[in-house]
Amino acid sequence: MNPSDRATAEGILFTDQYQLTMAQLYFRMGLHERAAQFDHYFRDYPDYGAHQAGFCVNAGLDWLIDWMQRVHFRPEDIAYMRAQTTRSGGRLFADDFLDWLQANGDFSGISLMAIPEGRVVHPNMPLTVVRGPIVQAQLLETALLNFLNYQILIATKAARIRESGRGQLLLEFGMRRAHERGANAGTRAALIGGADFSSNAGISHVLGLPPKGTHAHSMVQAFLALGMDEVDAFRAYADVYPDECLLLVDTINTLESGVPNAITVFEELRRKGHQPVGVRLDSGDLAYLSIRTAKLLDDAGFPDASIVLSNNLDELVIWQITTQIVEEAHRYGVDANRVIKRLVYGVGTRLITSEGDPSLGGVYKLVGIQENGAWQPAIKISESREKTPNPGNKRVWRVYDERGHATADLVTLEDETPSTQSPLVLRHPFTRVKKRVLEPGQISRVEPLLVDVFADGRLVYDRPSLEEMRTLRRQDVERLDPGVRRLLNPHVYHVSVSQKLWDLKDRLIRELTGE
């Protein structure tokens, strides 16, 4: 793809065709500058089949900001639209609309609020709120969902893998199995969600982290094919990288060849004053091999050498590995906790593709529109209340209990401010008869989650560093109850609505359906 075509494909035309046709309709009806509000949220946690998520991690906002600031309708984009025809051969887009679009087709009128990246988030709460002229707000939909939904999905998977790995070092190895250049977005999201480092050299550099990796089987194979042996390959690698020596030991036989040959080279390094990093296991029974490898390294005097595990790992596989180590390590005279503490997890395909649930059901819904200077709530009636969006201009609050744990998220109307000094009514978002009342003594803090990002097209947000986003994620996960964090059948975290919001939604549903 040449640079001009790439600019077209990844610029403001990085959208669905119906956004453009709706824009012309609004223009024809004189609605194109009418202020509207859209909410972005997701309906359900990822469900991986054998296990389910009990929370998500927000991600992708920074890349959306970059795109919004960069794109506009260029003459080339307008020319492309001018050439589109209807089925009868007429022009699809008229000149007056295209002239207006070229002059106004950017996001200079958009105000945007969002929950910061790294924060724990839950279904049916606005993660991103877009307000501005309806054409601009509508044109933002496709790109916003593309940038945010995927990174949330991968950040969530990484957070779960980190939980499963008991906080041990986590490396993201998924670039070669990612969906083309989605690898960069996936790596970034994984680093927000829980990965410590990545093998992806370019995006690691951009994010200020050193890339991590070892060598491939092909290096050992090349030496073997040239008449040398495994120890020659290991020795050559150690000579070039004496302080970064991490050896892949399963090309021939892990316990009979690979680990003993690695130990031979490690001993040579030690005599030269260097400390080896460790070994990597990429096949076989990783729990059993970890125990036996740890024993061999300990007996050789390398108790601090890491054991990196790779090969189709995810949160459930890692949980199974650690469980097996706990059950079996004593049979070989090895302390299970010491084995687990030296493990490093290199997670690739199943993280970068979110195997088991490869898409997040994030949506972008119109919830309000201005008429005669006043906001009118908008609602889409679905077959169930679960799929019917909450109307109106809203805010999102996190409620902490007397222990400082997050106990619920509360969606209110814009003019509501929950207080710790009065009872707080939390209505079930879908069921009429369910509600919960928290007394002041049960509430330690109520925190607003949405922050201003753009105000009338002007960036007003201090974009956090990667480490700041990671800190937010660590803090938020630690404030969740253990039941919400567990891998299998997590406890439901409550996202509630205020009484005023419930009443508004109920009234609109009744008016439109005649219930």
C-alpha positions as CSV (number, residue, x, y, z in Angstrom):
1,M,0.0,0.0,0.0
2,N,1.5,3.3,-1.0
3,P,1.6,6.2,1.5
4,S,-1.3,8.1,-0.1
5,D,-3.5,5.0,0.0
6,R,-2.5,4.4,3.6
7,A,-3.4,7.9,4.6
8,T,-6.9,7.4,3.0
9,A,-7.4,4.0,4.6
10,E,-6.3,5.1,8.1
11,G,-7.4,8.7,8.1
12,I,-10.9,10.1,8.6
13,L,-12.3,7.5,6.2
14,F,-11.3,4.8,8.7
15,T,-15.1,4.4,9.3
16,D,-18.2,2.6,8.1
17,Q,-20.0,3.9,5.0
18,Y,-23.2,4.4,6.9
19,Q,-21.6,7.0,9.0
20,L,-21.0,9.1,5.9
21,T,-24.5,8.6,4.5
22,M,-26.1,9.5,7.9
23,A,-23.9,12.6,7.9
24,Q,-25.4,13.7,4.6
25,L,-28.9,13.0,5.8
26,Y,-28.3,15.2,8.9
27,F,-27.0,17.9,6.7
28,R,-30.0,17.7,4.4
29,M,-32.4,17.9,7.4
30,G,-30.6,20.8,8.9
31,L,-29.6,18.7,12.0
32,H,-25.9,18.5,11.2
33,E,-24.8,21.1,13.9
34,R,-27.4,19.9,16.5
35,A,-25.6,18.8,19.7
36,A,-25.9,15.1,20.6
37,Q,-24.4,12.8,23.1
38,F,-23.3,9.2,22.6
39,D,-22.2,6.7,25.3
40,H,-19.6,3.9,24.7
41,Y,-19.9,0.9,26.9
42,F,-19.8,-2.9,26.7
43,R,-22.7,-5.3,27.7
44,D,-20.9,-8.4,29.0
45,Y,-17.5,-9.5,30.3
46,P,-15.4,-11.7,28.0
47,D,-16.5,-15.4,28.4
48,Y,-13.8,-17.8,27.4
49,G,-15.9,-20.9,27.7
50,A,-14.3,-22.8,30.5
51,H,-13.7,-19.6,32.4
52,Q,-15.1,-16.1,32.5
53,A,-13.8,-12.6,33.4
54,G,-15.2,-10.8,36.4
55,F,-13.8,-7.4,35.5
56,C,-12.2,-5.6,32.6
57,V,-9.3,-3.1,32.3
58,N,-9.8,0.0,30.3
59,A,-7.3,0.7,27.5
60,G,-6.9,2.4,24.0
61,L,-7.8,6.0,24.9
62,D,-4.4,7.4,24.1
63,W,-4.4,6.0,20.5
64,L,-7.9,7.4,20.0
65,I,-6.7,10.8,21.1
66,D,-3.9,10.7,18.6
67,W,-6.2,9.7,15.8
68,M,-8.8,12.4,16.6
69,Q,-6.1,15.1,16.6
70,R,-4.5,13.9,13.4
71,V,-7.4,13.3,10.9
72,H,-9.6,15.6,8.9
73,F,-11.2,15.5,5.4
74,R,-8.5,16.0,2.9
75,P,-9.1,17.0,-0.7
76,E,-8.3,13.4,-1.6
77,D,-11.0,12.1,0.7
78,I,-13.5,14.5,-0.7
79,A,-12.6,13.5,-4.3
80,Y,-13.1,9.8,-3.4
81,M,-16.5,10.6,-2.0
82,R,-17.4,12.8,-5.0
83,A,-16.8,9.8,-7.3
84,Q,-19.2,7.5,-5.5
85,T,-22.4,6.8,-7.3
86,T,-25.8,5.3,-6.6
87,R,-27.2,2.2,-8.3
88,S,-28.8,4.4,-10.9
89,G,-25.6,6.2,-11.7
90,G,-26.3,9.4,-9.9
91,R,-24.0,11.1,-7.3
92,L,-24.2,9.6,-3.9
93,F,-22.8,12.7,-2.1
94,A,-23.8,16.2,-3.3
95,D,-21.3,19.1,-3.7
96,D,-22.8,21.3,-1.0
97,F,-22.5,18.6,1.6
98,L,-19.0,17.8,0.5
99,D,-18.0,21.4,0.7
100,W,-19.4,21.7,4.2
101,L,-17.7,18.4,5.2
102,Q,-14.3,19.6,3.9
103,A,-14.6,22.8,6.0
104,N,-16.1,21.1,9.1
105,G,-15.1,17.5,8.9
106,D,-12.9,17.1,11.9
107,F,-13.4,16.7,15.6
108,S,-12.9,20.4,16.6
109,G,-16.4,20.6,18.1
110,I,-16.2,17.4,20.2
111,S,-16.2,17.2,24.0
112,L,-15.2,13.9,25.3
113,M,-15.1,12.4,28.8
114,A,-13.6,9.0,29.5
115,I,-12.5,6.6,32.3
116,P,-8.7,6.7,32.3
117,E,-6.7,3.8,30.9
118,G,-5.7,1.2,33.5
119,R,-8.9,1.6,35.5
120,V,-11.0,-1.5,36.2
121,V,-14.4,-1.2,34.4
122,H,-17.6,-3.2,34.2
123,P,-20.5,-3.7,31.8
124,N,-23.3,-1.2,31.2
125,M,-21.4,1.8,32.5
126,P,-20.3,4.6,30.2
127,L,-16.5,4.3,29.6
128,T,-16.5,7.1,27.0
129,V,-18.9,9.9,26.6
130,V,-19.0,11.9,23.4
131,R,-20.8,15.2,23.1
132,G,-20.8,17.6,20.1
133,P,-22.4,18.3,16.7
134,I,-24.2,15.1,15.7
135,V,-22.2,14.7,12.4
136,Q,-18.9,14.9,14.2
137,A,-20.0,12.6,17.0
138,Q,-21.5,10.1,14.5
139,L,-18.3,10.1,12.4
140,L,-16.3,9.2,15.6
141,E,-18.2,6.0,16.3
142,T,-16.4,3.4,14.2
143,A,-12.9,4.5,15.0
144,L,-13.6,4.8,18.7
145,L,-15.0,1.3,18.9
146,N,-12.0,0.0,16.9
147,F,-9.4,1.7,19.1
148,L,-11.0,1.0,22.4
149,N,-12.8,-2.4,22.2
150,Y,-9.7,-4.4,21.2
151,Q,-7.3,-2.9,23.7
152,I,-9.8,-3.4,26.5
153,L,-10.1,-7.0,25.5
154,I,-6.3,-7.6,25.6
155,A,-5.7,-5.6,28.7
156,T,-8.3,-7.6,30.5
157,K,-6.8,-10.9,29.3
158,A,-3.3,-9.8,30.5
159,A,-4.7,-8.8,33.9
160,R,-6.2,-12.2,34.4
161,I,-3.0,-13.9,33.3
162,R,-1.1,-11.8,35.8
163,E,-3.5,-12.8,38.6
164,S,-3.2,-16.5,37.6
165,G,0.6,-16.2,37.6
166,R,0.7,-14.9,41.2
167,G,2.4,-11.7,40.2
168,Q,5.4,-13.5,38.6
169,L,7.2,-11.8,35.7
170,L,5.0,-11.8,32.6
171,L,6.3,-11.4,29.0
172,E,4.1,-10.8,26.0
173,F,5.3,-12.9,23.0
174,G,2.3,-12.7,20.7
175,M,3.5,-10.5,17.8
176,R,3.9,-13.3,15.2
177,R,0.4,-14.6,15.9
178,A,-1.4,-11.2,16.1
179,H,-3.7,-9.8,13.5
180,E,-1.3,-7.8,11.3
181,R,-0.4,-4.4,12.8
182,G,-2.9,-5.0,15.5
183,A,0.1,-6.5,17.2
184,N,1.2,-3.0,18.3
185,A,-2.2,-2.2,19.9
186,G,-2.3,-5.7,21.5
187,T,1.2,-5.3,22.9
188,R,0.4,-1.9,24.3
189,A,-2.8,-3.2,25.9
190,A,-1.0,-6.2,27.4
191,L,1.6,-3.9,29.0
192,I,-1.2,-1.8,30.5
193,G,-3.1,-4.9,31.7
194,G,-0.3,-6.9,33.3
195,A,2.6,-7.8,31.1
196,D,5.9,-6.5,32.3
197,F,7.8,-6.6,29.0
198,S,7.2,-7.7,25.4
199,S,9.3,-9.2,22.6
200,N,7.8,-6.6,20.2
201,A,10.9,-4.4,19.8
202,G,9.4,-1.4,18.1
203,I,6.4,-0.7,20.3
204,S,8.5,-1.5,23.4
205,H,10.9,1.3,22.3
206,V,8.0,3.7,21.8
207,L,6.7,2.9,25.3
208,G,10.1,3.3,26.9
209,L,10.6,-0.4,27.8
210,P,13.5,-2.7,26.8
211,P,12.2,-5.6,24.6
212,K,12.8,-9.1,26.0
213,G,13.5,-12.4,24.3
214,T,15.8,-15.3,23.9
215,H,16.8,-17.3,20.8
216,A,14.7,-19.7,18.6
217,H,15.1,-23.4,18.1
218,S,16.5,-22.6,14.7
219,M,19.7,-21.3,16.2
220,V,20.5,-24.7,17.8
221,Q,19.3,-26.5,14.6
222,A,21.7,-24.4,12.5
223,F,24.6,-25.5,14.6
224,L,23.5,-29.1,14.5
225,A,23.1,-29.0,10.7
226,L,26.7,-27.6,10.4
227,G,28.1,-30.6,12.3
228,M,28.4,-28.9,15.8
229,D,26.3,-29.7,18.8
230,E,23.9,-28.1,21.3
231,V,26.5,-27.0,23.7
232,D,28.4,-25.2,20.9
233,A,25.2,-23.3,20.1
234,F,24.7,-22.4,23.8
235,R,28.4,-21.4,24.2
236,A,28.2,-19.1,21.1
237,Y,25.1,-17.4,22.4
238,A,26.8,-16.9,25.9
239,D,29.9,-15.5,24.3
240,V,27.9,-12.8,22.5
241,Y,25.5,-12.1,25.3
242,P,27.3,-13.1,28.6
243,D,25.0,-10.9,30.8
244,E,21.7,-11.8,29.0
245,C,22.2,-15.5,28.7
246,L,18.8,-17.2,28.6
247,L,18.9,-20.5,26.8
248,L,16.1,-22.5,25.1
249,V,16.7,-26.0,26.2
250,D,14.1,-28.3,24.5
251,T,15.4,-28.6,20.9
252,I,16.8,-32.1,21.5
253,N,15.8,-33.4,25.0
254,T,15.1,-31.0,27.8
255,L,16.4,-33.0,30.8
256,E,18.9,-35.3,29.1
257,S,20.6,-32.7,26.9
258,G,19.3,-29.1,27.1
259,V,19.5,-28.4,30.8
260,P,22.8,-30.2,31.4
261,N,24.4,-28.4,28.4
262,A,23.0,-25.1,29.7
263,I,24.5,-25.7,33.1
264,T,27.9,-26.4,31.5
265,V,27.8,-23.0,29.8
266,F,26.5,-21.3,32.9
267,E,29.4,-22.7,34.9
268,E,31.8,-21.3,32.2
269,L,30.0,-17.9,32.5
270,R,30.3,-17.9,36.2
271,R,34.0,-18.5,36.0
272,K,34.3,-15.4,33.8
273,G,32.3,-13.3,36.3
274,H,28.9,-13.4,34.7
275,Q,25.6,-14.4,36.1
276,P,23.3,-16.4,33.7
277,V,19.6,-15.3,33.4
278,G,18.1,-18.8,33.1
279,V,16.5,-21.3,30.7
280,R,13.3,-21.4,28.7
281,L,11.0,-24.4,28.3
282,D,8.7,-24.4,25.3
283,S,7.3,-27.9,25.1
284,G,6.3,-30.9,27.1
285,D,4.8,-31.2,30.5
286,L,5.8,-27.7,31.7
287,A,5.0,-28.3,35.4
288,Y,7.0,-31.5,35.6
289,L,9.9,-30.1,33.6
290,S,9.9,-26.9,35.8
291,I,10.3,-29.1,38.9
292,R,13.1,-31.2,37.4
293,T,14.8,-28.2,35.9
294,A,14.7,-26.3,39.2
295,K,16.3,-29.3,40.9
296,L,19.1,-29.6,38.4
297,L,19.8,-25.8,38.5
298,D,19.8,-25.9,42.4
299,D,22.2,-28.9,42.5
300,A,24.5,-27.1,40.1
301,G,24.6,-23.9,42.3
302,F,22.2,-21.7,40.3
303,P,19.3,-21.2,42.7
304,D,18.4,-17.8,41.2
305,A,18.3,-18.8,37.5
306,S,14.9,-18.1,36.0
307,I,12.8,-20.7,34.3
308,V,10.8,-19.1,31.5
309,L,7.7,-21.0,30.3
310,S,6.1,-20.6,26.9
311,N,3.9,-22.5,24.5
312,N,0.2,-21.7,24.4
313,L,-0.1,-20.4,27.9
314,D,-3.1,-18.5,29.3
315,E,-4.6,-17.9,32.7
316,L,-6.1,-21.4,33.0
317,V,-3.0,-23.2,31.8
318,I,-0.8,-21.2,34.2
319,W,-3.2,-22.0,37.1
320,Q,-3.0,-25.7,36.2
321,I,0.8,-25.6,36.1
322,T,1.2,-24.0,39.5
323,T,-1.4,-26.3,41.0
324,Q,0.5,-29.3,39.6
325,I,3.8,-28.0,41.0
326,V,2.3,-27.6,44.4
327,E,1.1,-31.2,44.3
328,E,4.2,-32.8,42.9
329,A,7.3,-30.9,43.8
330,H,7.8,-32.7,47.2
331,R,8.3,-36.0,45.3
332,Y,11.5,-34.7,43.9
333,G,12.8,-33.0,47.1
334,V,12.0,-29.5,45.8
335,D,10.2,-26.7,47.5
336,A,7.1,-25.9,45.4
337,N,7.0,-22.2,46.4
338,R,10.7,-21.8,45.4
339,V,9.9,-23.3,42.0
340,I,6.9,-21.0,41.4
341,K,8.9,-18.0,42.5
342,R,11.5,-18.5,39.8
343,L,9.0,-18.9,37.0
344,V,8.6,-16.4,34.2
345,Y,5.6,-16.7,31.8
346,G,6.0,-15.9,28.1
347,V,2.4,-15.7,26.8
348,G,1.8,-15.3,23.1
349,T,-1.1,-16.5,20.9
350,R,-3.8,-16.9,23.6
351,L,-3.2,-13.4,24.9
352,I,-2.8,-11.4,21.7
353,T,-5.9,-13.0,20.2
354,S,-7.9,-13.2,23.4
355,E,-8.5,-16.9,22.7
356,G,-11.9,-18.1,23.8
357,D,-13.6,-14.7,23.3
358,P,-12.0,-12.7,20.5
359,S,-14.1,-9.6,20.6
360,L,-15.6,-7.2,23.1
361,G,-19.2,-6.3,22.7
362,G,-18.6,-2.6,23.0
363,V,-21.4,-0.4,21.6
364,Y,-21.8,3.3,20.9
365,K,-25.4,4.6,21.5
366,L,-27.1,7.9,21.2
367,V,-28.5,8.9,24.6
368,G,-29.4,12.6,24.2
369,I,-29.9,15.4,21.7
370,Q,-30.4,19.1,22.1
371,E,-33.5,20.9,21.1
372,N,-34.1,24.6,21.7
373,G,-31.1,24.7,24.0
374,A,-32.4,21.9,26.2
375,W,-31.2,18.3,26.3
376,Q,-33.7,15.6,25.4
377,P,-33.0,12.0,26.4
378,A,-32.8,9.5,23.6
379,I,-33.4,5.7,23.9
380,K,-33.4,2.7,21.7
381,I,-36.0,0.1,22.7
382,S,-34.6,-3.5,22.5
383,E,-36.2,-6.8,23.1
384,S,-35.0,-6.7,26.7
385,R,-34.1,-4.2,29.3
386,E,-30.6,-5.6,29.3
387,K,-30.0,-4.3,25.8
388,T,-31.9,-1.1,26.2
389,P,-29.3,1.7,26.8
390,N,-29.6,4.1,29.7
391,P,-30.8,7.4,28.3
392,G,-29.7,11.0,29.1
393,N,-26.5,12.7,30.2
394,K,-24.9,10.7,32.9
395,R,-22.0,10.3,35.3
396,V,-20.3,7.2,36.7
397,W,-19.2,6.8,40.4
398,R,-17.3,4.1,42.2
399,V,-18.6,3.3,45.7
400,Y,-16.1,2.0,48.3
401,D,-17.3,0.2,51.4
402,E,-16.0,0.6,54.9
403,R,-13.0,-1.7,54.1
404,G,-12.0,0.5,51.2
405,H,-13.0,-2.2,48.7
406,A,-14.9,-1.3,45.6
407,T,-18.5,-2.5,46.3
408,A,-20.5,-1.1,43.4
409,D,-20.3,1.3,40.4
410,L,-23.2,3.7,40.2
411,V,-24.5,5.4,37.0
412,T,-26.5,8.6,37.7
413,L,-27.9,11.5,35.8
414,E,-25.5,14.4,35.2
415,D,-27.0,16.6,37.9
416,E,-26.6,14.0,40.7
417,T,-23.7,13.8,43.1
418,P,-23.8,10.9,45.5
419,S,-22.6,11.6,49.1
420,T,-21.1,9.5,51.9
421,Q,-23.2,11.4,54.3
422,S,-26.7,10.1,53.3
423,P,-28.1,6.7,52.4
424,L,-27.3,5.6,48.9
425,V,-29.9,3.8,46.9
426,L,-28.5,1.4,44.2
427,R,-31.1,0.2,41.8
428,H,-30.6,-3.0,39.8
429,P,-30.3,-1.7,36.2
430,F,-32.8,-4.2,34.7
431,T,-35.0,-5.7,37.4
432,R,-37.7,-3.5,38.9
433,V,-37.9,-5.2,42.4
434,K,-34.2,-5.3,43.2
435,K,-32.3,-2.6,45.0
436,R,-29.7,-2.1,47.6
437,V,-29.4,0.7,50.2
438,L,-26.0,1.6,51.7
439,E,-26.0,3.6,54.9
440,P,-23.4,6.3,55.5
441,G,-21.4,4.0,57.8
442,Q,-21.1,1.5,55.0
443,I,-19.5,4.0,52.6
444,S,-16.0,5.2,52.9
445,R,-15.7,7.0,49.6
446,V,-17.5,7.8,46.4
447,E,-15.2,8.4,43.4
448,P,-16.1,10.0,40.1
449,L,-14.7,7.8,37.3
450,L,-15.2,10.0,34.1
451,V,-12.6,12.7,33.4
452,D,-12.6,15.4,30.8
453,V,-10.4,14.6,27.8
454,F,-11.6,17.1,25.1
455,A,-13.5,20.3,25.6
456,D,-14.9,21.7,22.4
457,G,-12.1,20.0,20.5
458,R,-9.3,21.2,22.8
459,L,-7.3,18.5,24.6
460,V,-7.6,19.2,28.4
461,Y,-6.3,15.8,29.6
462,D,-2.9,15.1,31.0
463,R,-2.1,11.8,29.3
464,P,-0.7,9.4,31.8
465,S,2.5,7.4,31.4
466,L,2.5,3.6,31.0
467,E,3.6,3.2,34.6
468,E,0.8,5.5,35.8
469,M,-1.7,3.4,33.9
470,R,-0.2,0.2,35.4
471,T,-0.4,1.7,38.9
472,L,-4.1,2.5,38.4
473,R,-4.7,-1.1,37.3
474,R,-2.8,-2.6,40.2
475,Q,-4.7,-0.4,42.7
476,D,-8.1,-1.1,41.2
477,V,-7.6,-4.9,41.0
478,E,-6.4,-5.0,44.6
479,R,-9.6,-3.2,45.7
480,L,-11.8,-5.9,44.2
481,D,-13.1,-8.7,46.4
482,P,-11.4,-12.0,45.8
483,G,-14.6,-13.5,44.4
484,V,-14.7,-10.9,41.6
485,R,-11.0,-11.7,40.8
486,R,-11.2,-15.5,40.6
487,L,-10.7,-17.2,37.3
488,L,-13.7,-19.6,37.4
489,N,-17.3,-18.4,38.0
490,P,-16.4,-15.0,39.4
491,H,-18.8,-13.3,41.7
492,V,-20.9,-10.6,40.1
493,Y,-19.7,-7.0,40.6
494,H,-22.7,-4.7,40.9
495,V,-23.2,-1.9,38.4
496,S,-26.3,0.0,39.6
497,V,-28.3,3.0,38.5
498,S,-29.7,5.8,40.6
499,Q,-33.4,6.1,41.3
500,K,-33.7,9.2,39.0
501,L,-32.1,7.4,36.1
502,W,-34.3,4.3,36.6
503,D,-37.4,6.5,36.6
504,L,-36.3,8.3,33.4
505,K,-35.6,5.1,31.6
506,D,-38.8,3.5,32.8
507,R,-40.9,6.5,31.7
508,L,-39.4,6.5,28.2
509,I,-39.9,2.8,27.7
510,R,-43.5,3.1,28.8
511,E,-44.1,6.1,26.5
512,L,-42.6,4.5,23.5
513,T,-44.0,1.0,23.9
514,G,-47.4,1.7,25.6
515,E,-46.6,-0.7,28.4
